[in-house]
Amino acid sequence: MGNTMTDQTQATGSTGPVPSQKDDSSSAIIRVESMNKWYGDFHVLKDLNLSVRQGERIVICGPSGSGKSTFIRCINRLEEHQQGKIIVDNIELTDDIRHIDTVRREVGMVFQHFNLFPHLTVLENCCLSPIWVRKTPRKEAEEAAMEYLERVKIPDQANKFPGQLSGGQQQRVAIARALCMKPKIMLFDEPTSALDPEMIKEVLDVMIELAGSGMTMLCVTHEMGFAKTVADRVIFMDGGEIVEEAPPHEFFTNPQEPRTQKFLEQILDH
């Protein structure tokens, strides 16, 4: 599954110096500092530190149960952390609902399952949040929605209901819906894992185009071809910890940690 990329996508690979976690974090759009999370007695995320610069593309990978999805869900407070700090666009995520709402307006999220409203058309799904959250006039929201549906290459599906679409089309609607809020950051939580293999490429192609536009992206995925093509940094998590991070070339050709080496041997053999 990791080799679903096509040759033409290689041209969109990242260029220029890759920001390091050790860089000055003052310019970071996301800062995670000594963050911990528990489910009861289970310590699911352990002392995580990460700094993401605006426009940076991060791919997070690791075995099932490593805490990847929980980590990115904490970044827009879908999950609550118990220790440390998460600062998004200079706003710290605390119990203050106003801060949470402000951050969520700037952070789009695409899930493994599409979470579309089945009783609303594609266009209505895309317009709902801009109208209700951003108070965008309906005509303006519909025009913007059609632009984003054009961008994900399904404008002809605007008046259909989600149940009339393929899985790949529904996930592209979910991406368009998130983009309609004009977010500064996009989070993807295994966006292709619920799709049939032939549908994966159409979703990845949309994500590659989005990455090429300069959007800040954090993506949890096992699609290693996507990571090689798009990521500025690849982060490997295991046991609730960030075990290793590196630019894609270094990560795939010279992993330093035994746990990373074992993971790559298993996933790249399939």
C-alpha positions as CSV (number, residue, x, y, z in Angstrom):
1,M,0.0,0.0,0.0
2,G,2.9,2.3,0.6
3,N,3.8,2.4,-3.0
4,T,0.6,3.8,-4.4
5,M,2.3,7.0,-5.6
6,T,2.8,7.8,-9.2
7,D,6.0,9.2,-10.9
8,Q,4.5,12.6,-11.5
9,T,4.0,13.2,-7.8
10,Q,7.7,13.1,-7.2
11,A,7.9,16.7,-8.5
12,T,6.0,18.0,-5.5
13,G,8.6,16.8,-3.0
14,S,9.8,19.4,-0.5
15,T,12.7,21.7,-1.1
16,G,14.9,23.9,1.0
17,P,16.2,23.4,4.5
18,V,14.1,21.3,6.8
19,P,13.2,22.9,10.1
20,S,14.4,20.9,13.1
21,Q,12.7,20.3,16.4
22,K,15.7,22.0,18.0
23,D,15.1,25.2,16.0
24,D,13.9,28.4,17.7
25,S,10.2,27.7,18.4
26,S,9.2,31.4,18.4
27,S,8.1,31.1,14.8
28,A,6.2,27.8,15.3
29,I,2.5,27.6,14.5
30,I,2.2,24.5,16.7
31,R,4.3,24.0,19.9
32,V,3.9,20.9,22.1
33,E,5.9,21.1,25.3
34,S,6.4,18.2,27.7
35,M,2.8,17.0,26.9
36,N,1.4,13.9,28.7
37,K,-1.9,12.2,28.5
38,W,-3.5,9.3,30.5
39,Y,-6.6,7.2,30.0
40,G,-7.1,6.3,33.6
41,D,-3.9,4.6,34.7
42,F,-2.7,4.0,31.1
43,H,0.0,6.6,30.1
44,V,-0.9,6.9,26.4
45,L,1.3,10.0,25.5
46,K,4.6,10.4,27.3
47,D,6.5,13.7,27.5
48,L,6.0,14.8,23.9
49,N,7.8,17.8,22.4
50,L,7.2,19.1,18.9
51,S,7.6,22.4,17.1
52,V,5.9,22.8,13.7
53,R,6.6,25.8,11.5
54,Q,4.0,27.4,9.3
55,G,3.9,25.6,6.0
56,E,5.7,22.6,7.2
57,R,4.4,19.1,6.3
58,I,4.8,16.4,9.0
59,V,4.0,12.8,8.6
60,I,3.5,10.7,11.8
61,C,3.8,7.0,11.5
62,G,4.1,4.1,13.9
63,P,2.5,0.8,14.9
64,S,-1.1,0.5,15.9
65,G,-1.6,1.7,19.5
66,S,1.4,3.9,19.5
67,G,-0.6,7.1,20.3
68,K,-0.4,8.8,16.8
69,S,-4.1,9.5,16.4
70,T,-4.5,10.5,20.0
71,F,-1.6,12.9,19.6
72,I,-3.0,14.9,16.7
73,R,-6.5,14.8,18.2
74,C,-5.0,16.7,21.2
75,I,-3.9,19.4,18.8
76,N,-7.5,20.6,18.3
77,R,-8.7,19.4,21.8
78,L,-10.7,16.5,20.5
79,E,-8.7,14.8,23.2
80,E,-7.6,16.5,26.4
81,H,-4.1,16.3,27.7
82,Q,-3.3,16.3,31.4
83,Q,0.2,17.7,31.6
84,G,2.4,20.1,29.5
85,K,1.4,22.6,26.9
86,I,-0.1,22.7,23.5
87,I,0.1,26.1,21.8
88,V,-1.6,26.5,18.4
89,D,-1.2,29.8,16.5
90,N,-0.1,31.5,19.8
91,I,-3.2,30.2,21.7
92,E,-2.7,27.7,24.5
93,L,-5.2,24.9,24.7
94,T,-6.7,24.8,28.1
95,D,-10.2,24.2,29.5
96,D,-11.2,27.7,28.3
97,I,-13.8,26.9,25.7
98,R,-13.2,30.2,23.9
99,H,-9.6,29.2,23.2
100,I,-10.7,25.8,22.0
101,D,-13.3,27.3,19.7
102,T,-10.7,29.8,18.3
103,V,-8.2,27.1,17.6
104,R,-10.8,24.8,16.0
105,R,-11.8,27.5,13.6
106,E,-8.1,27.6,12.3
107,V,-7.5,23.8,12.3
108,G,-9.2,21.6,9.8
109,M,-9.4,17.8,10.5
110,V,-10.0,14.9,8.2
111,F,-10.7,11.6,9.9
112,Q,-10.4,7.9,8.9
113,H,-14.2,7.8,8.6
114,F,-15.7,10.6,6.6
115,N,-18.2,11.9,9.2
116,L,-20.4,13.5,6.6
117,F,-24.0,14.3,7.4
118,P,-25.9,11.7,5.4
119,H,-29.1,13.8,5.2
120,L,-27.3,16.8,3.7
121,T,-26.0,17.1,0.1
122,V,-22.3,17.4,-0.6
123,L,-22.7,21.2,-1.0
124,E,-24.7,21.5,2.2
125,N,-22.1,19.5,4.1
126,C,-19.4,21.9,2.9
127,C,-21.4,25.1,3.7
128,L,-22.6,24.2,7.2
129,S,-19.6,25.3,9.3
130,P,-18.8,28.5,7.3
131,I,-22.4,29.6,7.7
132,W,-22.9,28.7,11.3
133,V,-19.3,29.2,12.7
134,R,-17.9,32.0,10.5
135,K,-21.2,33.6,9.8
136,T,-20.5,33.5,6.1
137,P,-23.5,34.6,3.9
138,R,-25.0,31.5,2.3
139,K,-24.3,32.6,-1.3
140,E,-20.6,33.3,-0.5
141,A,-20.3,30.0,1.4
142,E,-21.8,28.1,-1.6
143,E,-19.4,29.8,-4.1
144,A,-16.4,29.0,-1.9
145,A,-17.6,25.4,-1.5
146,M,-17.9,25.0,-5.2
147,E,-14.3,26.3,-5.6
148,Y,-13.1,23.7,-3.1
149,L,-15.1,20.9,-4.7
150,E,-13.5,21.9,-8.0
151,R,-10.1,21.7,-6.3
152,V,-10.7,18.1,-5.1
153,K,-12.1,17.3,-8.6
154,I,-15.7,16.5,-7.7
155,P,-17.8,19.7,-8.4
156,D,-20.3,17.5,-10.4
157,Q,-21.2,15.7,-7.1
158,A,-22.3,18.8,-5.3
159,N,-26.0,18.0,-5.3
160,K,-25.7,14.3,-4.4
161,F,-25.9,12.8,-0.9
162,P,-22.9,11.2,0.7
163,G,-24.4,7.7,0.3
164,Q,-24.5,8.1,-3.4
165,L,-20.7,8.5,-3.6
166,S,-17.7,6.1,-3.4
167,G,-15.5,6.1,-0.4
168,G,-12.8,8.0,-2.2
169,Q,-15.3,10.7,-3.3
170,Q,-16.6,11.0,0.3
171,Q,-13.1,11.5,1.7
172,R,-12.5,14.2,-0.9
173,V,-15.7,15.9,0.2
174,A,-14.4,15.7,3.8
175,I,-11.2,17.4,2.7
176,A,-13.2,20.1,0.8
177,R,-15.5,20.6,3.8
178,A,-12.4,21.2,6.0
179,L,-10.9,23.6,3.5
180,C,-14.2,25.6,3.4
181,M,-13.3,26.9,6.9
182,K,-10.1,28.3,5.4
183,P,-7.9,26.8,8.1
184,K,-4.3,27.6,8.8
185,I,-3.5,24.0,9.7
186,M,-4.9,20.7,8.4
187,L,-4.8,17.5,10.5
188,F,-5.3,14.1,8.7
189,D,-5.9,11.0,10.9
190,E,-5.2,8.0,8.6
191,P,-7.4,9.4,5.8
192,T,-6.9,6.5,3.5
193,S,-7.1,3.5,5.8
194,A,-10.8,3.0,5.4
195,L,-10.6,3.1,1.6
196,D,-10.3,0.4,-1.0
197,P,-6.8,0.3,-2.6
198,E,-8.0,1.7,-5.9
199,M,-9.5,4.7,-4.1
200,I,-6.4,5.6,-2.1
201,K,-4.5,7.3,-4.9
202,E,-7.3,9.8,-5.7
203,V,-7.3,10.9,-2.1
204,L,-3.5,11.1,-1.9
205,D,-3.4,13.1,-5.1
206,V,-5.6,15.7,-3.5
207,M,-3.4,15.8,-0.4
208,I,-0.3,16.2,-2.5
209,E,-1.8,19.2,-4.3
210,L,-2.8,20.6,-1.0
211,A,0.7,20.2,0.4
212,G,2.1,21.9,-2.7
213,S,0.0,25.0,-1.9
214,G,1.9,25.6,1.3
215,M,-0.7,24.4,3.8
216,T,0.7,23.4,7.3
217,M,-0.1,19.7,7.5
218,L,0.2,16.9,10.1
219,C,-0.8,13.6,8.7
220,V,-1.0,10.2,10.5
221,T,-0.6,7.6,7.8
222,H,1.0,4.3,6.8
223,E,1.4,5.6,3.2
224,M,5.1,5.7,3.0
225,G,5.2,6.8,-0.6
226,F,3.2,9.9,0.4
227,A,5.6,10.5,3.3
228,K,8.6,10.3,0.9
229,T,7.0,12.7,-1.6
230,V,5.4,15.3,0.6
231,A,6.8,15.4,4.1
232,D,9.4,17.8,5.4
233,R,9.8,15.6,8.4
234,V,8.7,12.1,9.3
235,I,8.0,11.3,12.9
236,F,8.0,7.8,14.2
237,M,6.0,7.1,17.4
238,D,5.9,3.9,19.5
239,G,4.6,3.3,23.0
240,G,3.3,6.9,23.3
241,E,6.7,8.4,22.6
242,I,8.3,10.2,19.7
243,V,11.1,7.7,19.1
244,E,12.7,9.3,16.0
245,E,12.2,12.2,13.6
246,A,14.1,13.1,10.4
247,P,13.8,14.4,6.9
248,P,12.3,11.6,4.7
249,H,15.6,10.7,2.9
250,E,17.3,10.2,6.2
251,F,14.4,8.5,7.9
252,F,14.0,5.8,5.2
253,T,17.6,5.2,4.3
254,N,19.3,5.6,7.6
255,P,16.9,5.1,10.6
256,Q,18.8,5.4,13.9
257,E,16.6,3.6,16.4
258,P,16.1,-0.2,16.5
259,R,12.3,0.3,16.9
260,T,12.2,2.5,13.8
261,Q,14.3,0.0,11.8
262,K,12.0,-2.9,12.8
263,F,8.9,-0.9,11.8
264,L,10.2,0.1,8.4
265,E,11.3,-3.5,7.7
266,Q,7.7,-4.7,8.4
267,I,5.8,-1.9,6.6
268,L,8.1,-1.6,3.5
269,D,8.0,-5.4,2.9
270,H,4.2,-5.2,2.4
